[in-house]
Amino acid sequence: MEDFLRFEGISKSYGSTLAVDNLSLSIQRGEIFSLLGPSGCGKTTLLRLLAGFETPDRGRIILNGEDITDLSPNLRKVNTVFQNYALFPHMTVRDNIAYGLRVAKRPRAEINAEVERILSLIQMEAHAHKKPANISGGQKQRTAIARALIMKPRVLLLDEPLAALDLKLRQRMSLELSLIHDEVGITFLYVTHDQGEAMSLSDRIAVMNNGIIEQIGTPAEVYEAPKSSFVAAFIGDTNFFDGRICEVIDSEYCRISIPELPLRLLCFNDKKLNLGDFVHLSIRPEKFQISLEPPRVGPKHNVLEAVVEDIVYQGDRTRYWVDIGNDWRISLTRQHSRFMLDERVIQWKDQVFVSWLADDGFMLERYSEEDEELLEAPPQNVGEIEAEEDMETAADIDGGGGY
């Protein structure tokens, strides 16, 4: 696939706030590419720069070999689907979809044919006569997407398009978006803060933070092989272990000494670190096994004894937070692949064994202690969550949240 869309050295500031910092990015023709990150990371600014709603302070935007940096929005051949749909309330579904073609003064026969084609694509023929107030949220979203697609843009920009929908509808619409993309085949640039949406929909993801790209890769790459502590903590959940290489066993494995733990952890040495090197290790909660009895494991496993501190039952799985010593808590999940009524259930304050394969720890290239605040953990005191939300709101206001 070719590099169809390129951002080259893009920077954009709002007053003293640097929203995008010397960012370069290439997107291939026909892929679904997601910009994923928290509020204020710069993803929406990048989308607005591409749409022509904002002008970069520095850098160029190249679309299909053409420099569009200074082109007006109506000349860019990109269309945007907004979070709030932006449908005309006084128009029917059919008229909303046809609006762009009518403004462009296309022949009536062409307009009618295109509207029928796109109505069939989004399965809305039976609702074409209805106004937005009389259709569901998912149908409004499909109408907004159809109105953008009917203009045959080179790139479709989707700005948090599913944020206003409930969970079940978001999951369904995510699948429908993928089906629509397969039908039309154009490039989708998708902006979201929802990791699940990005992971399920995207061909590739750019994880953004503080105006820069932390990592670009397929959903599996950014989840299974995060390069930084931010990516590891923001996408899904993880556990961090910090220590030094105390033994290099062979070309593939090493042991890590962690002062707070009695065990020297066996780890796959994917970064080929040397004896004495400091290492930051990320291990996903689902990589651990938990049991009441000592597990039967092979030579490439680690085993720790722990005490259960918190339990959250979630239907298909249970989340555990356990203390492995010196008030060091790790999180892990146990999938409910089987359920037996007579099985002894792990309970609060139980003594348990936690084990994992050495290959399941991943060494990070970059680490920041601040990223540990992103980790999922049950509150220890009443009112703790509200206090954190107040701090996040204040940070968004001070830092220009929404960029």
Secondary structure, 3 states (H helix, E strand, C coil): CCEEEEEEEEEEEECCEEEEEEEEEEEECCCEEEEECCCCCCHHHHHHHHHCCCCCCEEEEEECCEECCCCCHHHCCEEEECCCCCCCCCCCHHHHHHHHHHHCCCCHHHHHHHHHHHHHHCCCHHHCCCCHHHCCHHHHHHHHHHHHHCCCCCEEEEECCCCCCCHHHHHHHHHHHHHHHHHHCCEEEEEECCHHHHHHHCCEEEEEECCEEEEEECHHHHHHCCCEHHHHHHCCCCEEEEEEEEEECCCCEEEEECCCCCCCEEEECCCCCCCCCEEEEEECHHHCEEECCCCCCCCCEEEEEEEEEEEEECCCEEEEEEECCCCCEEEEEEECCCCCCCCCCCCCCCEEEEEEEHHHCEECCECCHHHHHHCCCCCCCCCHHHHHHHHHHHHHHHHCCCC
